[in-house]
């Protein structure tokens, strides 16, 4: 068993099992894996396979029945202020008058005291909007923004706390190809200084864009993306899936065109 005190992984799971109800079937079963600093990881798996639950365990929103979760060398609860998180959906009243800047500033809650945001906090918020090319929309109503613009504002909110670990839940869902291309350019920049873990249902997004895939379907397995095969994906999703590689060398003996 790994000595967690000496482990410098950003995320470390050791034999983690979790279920939402005592005696129920486990959502995560005996998961052991490590994610290193400045790694980029895509969490993939079937609906209901445990992807969102895995993020909740990293954030400390739920606790495992057995095993140990360490994040940034400490407990998930203690590490939470060092984590940036972008949810898949944001529940908000479209009539509520909140601007893009207001939403990003919410990412500084817990860092500043009671009362109006200080000048320094607003400066950080504008800097985060600059990183996602949304400064010009700072004063606009969040409800008036397009889906792709909202996505970038939510990423800015995740970045404004200056995190060491960034968690993104379906960042490319419900956006067009142009918005996805913008996100990929941002991702390349973020990977230089942050550990990025994202959930995605789009297997085509995985290849060439992240270094590792975390395959989750109760059991959890971490693979370099170049080592993913049709057989390994079939074991996760329970069906044959298309695996087509372009512009890179396939693993030895492999050139796969499975059709689901």
C-alpha positions in Angstrom: 0.0 0.0 0.0 1.2 3.5 -0.9 2.6 5.7 1.9 0.2 8.7 1.5 2.4 10.9 3.6 5.2 10.5 0.9 2.9 10.6 -2.1 3.1 13.8 -4.2 0.2 12.9 -6.5 -2.4 15.6 -7.0 -5.2 13.0 -6.7 -4.6 9.7 -5.0 -7.3 7.0 -4.5 -6.4 3.9 -2.4 -8.9 1.0 -2.6 -11.9 3.4 -2.5 -15.4 2.0 -2.5 -18.6 4.2 -2.3 -22.3 3.7 -2.4 -25.1 6.2 -1.8 -27.0 3.9 0.6 -25.7 1.4 3.1 -26.0 -2.1 1.6 -26.7 -0.8 -1.9 -24.6 -1.8 -5.0 -21.4 0.2 -5.0 -21.1 3.1 -7.4 -17.3 3.1 -7.2 -15.6 -0.2 -6.3 -12.1 -0.7 -5.0 -10.7 2.3 -7.0 -6.9 2.8 -6.8 -5.1 5.3 -9.1 -2.8 8.3 -9.1 -3.0 11.6 -11.1 0.2 13.5 -11.2 0.9 17.3 -11.2 0.1 19.1 -14.5 -1.4 15.9 -15.9 -4.5 16.2 -18.1 -7.1 13.5 -17.6 -10.5 12.8 -19.2 -13.0 10.8 -17.2 -15.0 8.6 -19.5 -17.6 5.9 -19.0 -21.3 5.1 -19.5 -24.1 7.1 -18.0 -24.6 6.0 -14.3 -21.1 4.5 -14.3 -19.8 6.8 -11.5 -18.1 9.7 -13.3 -19.9 12.5 -11.4 -19.6 10.5 -8.1 -15.8 10.4 -8.7 -15.7 14.2 -8.9 -17.8 14.4 -5.7 -15.3 12.2 -3.9 -12.4 14.4 -5.1 -14.3 17.5 -3.8 -15.1 15.9 -0.5 -18.9 16.3 -1.1 -19.3 12.6 -0.3 -17.1 10.2 1.7 -16.1 6.7 0.8 -17.4 3.7 2.8 -13.8 2.3 2.7 -10.4 3.3 1.3 -8.7 6.7 1.3 -8.9 9.8 -1.0 -6.1 12.3 -0.9 -6.1 15.5 -2.9 -3.0 17.8 -3.1 -1.5 15.9 -0.3 -4.3 16.3 2.2 -8.0 15.5 2.7 -10.5 16.6 0.0 -12.2 19.0 2.5 -8.9 20.7 3.3 -7.9 20.9 -0.3 -11.2 22.4 -1.6 -10.0 26.0 -1.7 -7.2 24.9 -3.9 -9.6 23.3 -6.4 -11.4 25.0 -9.2 -14.7 23.4 -10.3 -17.0 23.9 -13.2 -20.3 22.1 -13.0 -22.1 20.7 -16.0 -25.2 22.7 -15.2 -25.8 25.9 -13.3 -29.2 26.3 -11.7 -30.0 30.0 -11.7 -33.1 32.3 -12.2 -32.7 34.0 -15.6 -34.5 37.0 -14.2 -32.0 37.4 -11.4 -29.8 40.4 -12.4 -26.3 38.8 -12.2 -23.6 39.9 -14.6 -20.7 37.7 -15.9 -18.4 39.6 -13.6 -20.7 39.0 -10.6 -20.7 35.3 -11.3 -16.9 35.1 -11.6 -16.5 37.0 -8.3 -18.6 34.3 -6.6 -15.5 32.1 -7.1 -13.7 34.4 -4.5 -16.3 33.7 -1.8 -14.4 32.3 1.2 -11.3 34.2 0.2 -12.5 37.7 1.1 -14.2 39.1 4.2 -17.7 40.4 4.7 -18.8 43.3 2.6 -18.2 44.5 -0.9 -15.6 42.9 -3.0 -12.2 44.7 -2.7 -10.4 46.1 -5.7 -7.9 43.3 -5.6 -10.8 40.7 -5.9 -12.3 42.5 -8.9 -8.8 42.7 -10.5 -8.5 38.9 -10.1 -12.0 38.4 -11.6 -11.1 40.6 -14.7 -7.9 38.6 -15.1 -9.8 35.4 -15.1 -12.2 36.7 -17.7 -9.2 37.8 -19.8 -7.9 34.2 -19.7 -11.2 33.0 -21.3 -11.5 36.0 -23.7 -14.7 37.2 -22.0 -13.6 40.6 -20.5 -15.8 42.5 -23.0 -18.9 40.6 -21.6 -18.1 41.4 -17.9 -21.0 43.8 -17.5 -23.5 41.8 -19.5 -26.2 39.7 -17.9 -25.2 36.1 -17.5 -28.7 35.1 -18.8 -28.1 37.0 -22.0 -24.9 35.1 -22.9 -24.8 32.2 -25.4 -24.1 28.7 -24.2 -20.5 28.9 -25.2 -20.0 32.3 -23.5 -21.6 30.9 -20.3 -19.2 28.0 -20.4 -16.3 30.3 -20.6 -17.6 32.4 -17.7 -18.0 29.3 -15.6 -14.4 28.3 -16.4 -13.3 31.8 -15.3 -15.2 31.4 -12.0 -13.3 28.1 -11.5 -10.0 29.9 -12.3 -10.4 33.0 -10.2 -9.5 31.2 -7.0 -6.0 30.5 -8.6 -6.4 26.7 -8.2 -3.8 24.0 -8.5 -6.4 21.5 -9.7 -9.2 22.2 -12.2 -12.3 19.9 -12.4 -14.6 20.3 -15.4 -17.8 18.4 -15.7 -18.8 18.0 -19.4 -17.1 21.3 -20.6 -17.9 20.6 -24.2 -21.5 19.5 -23.8 -24.1 21.4 -25.8 -21.6 23.7 -27.6 -20.9 23.9 -31.3 -17.6 23.1 -33.0 -16.3 26.7 -33.0 -16.8 26.9 -29.2 -15.2 23.5 -28.7 -12.2 24.7 -30.7 -11.9 27.8 -28.5 -12.1 25.5 -25.4 -9.3 23.3 -26.8 -7.0 26.3 -27.3 -7.7 27.3 -23.7 -7.1 23.8 -22.5 -3.7 23.7 -24.1 -2.8 26.9 -22.1 -4.2 25.6 -18.8 -2.3 22.3 -19.1 1.0 24.1 -18.8 0.3 25.2 -15.2 -2.6 23.2 -13.8 -3.7 19.6 -13.3 -6.9 19.4 -15.4 -9.5 16.6 -14.9 -12.6 16.7 -17.0 -15.6 14.5 -17.5 -16.7 14.0 -21.2 -19.1 11.8 -23.0 -17.3 12.6 -26.3 -14.7 9.9 -27.0 -13.5 11.7 -30.0 -12.5 14.6 -27.7 -10.2 12.3 -25.7 -7.7 11.4 -28.4 -5.0 14.0 -28.9 -6.3 16.5 -26.3 -5.5 14.8 -22.9 -2.7 12.6 -21.7 -4.8 10.0 -19.8 -8.2 8.6 -19.8 -9.8 7.5 -16.5 -12.3 4.8 -17.4 -15.1 4.6 -14.9 -17.8 1.9 -14.7 -17.9 1.0 -11.0 -14.3 -0.1 -11.4 -11.8 2.6 -12.3 -8.7 2.3 -14.5 -6.3 5.0 -15.7 -4.8 4.6 -19.2 -2.6 6.8 -21.4 -4.9 7.8 -24.2 -2.5 6.4 -26.8 -3.0 3.0 -25.2 -6.8 3.0 -25.3 -8.0 0.2 -27.6 -11.4 -0.8 -28.8 -11.2 -3.8 -26.5 -10.5 -1.6 -23.4 -13.3 0.8 -24.3 -15.7 -2.2 -24.9 -14.9 -3.4 -21.3 -15.9 0.0 -19.9 -19.0 0.7 -22.0 -20.2 -2.8 -22.6 -20.4 -2.4 -26.4 -18.2 -2.1 -29.4 -17.2 1.4 -30.1 -15.4 3.1 -33.0 -11.7 3.9 -32.3 -10.1 5.7 -35.2 -6.7 7.3 -34.8 -5.5 10.1 -37.1 -2.1 11.7 -37.2 -0.4 9.5 -34.5 1.2 6.1 -34.3 -1.0 3.3 -33.1 0.2 0.9 -30.4 2.1 -2.0 -31.9 -0.1 -4.3 -34.0 -3.2 -2.0 -33.7 -5.2 -0.1 -36.2 -8.8 -0.2 -35.1 -12.0 0.6 -36.8 -14.7 -0.9 -34.6 -18.3 0.1 -35.3 -20.9 0.3 -32.5 
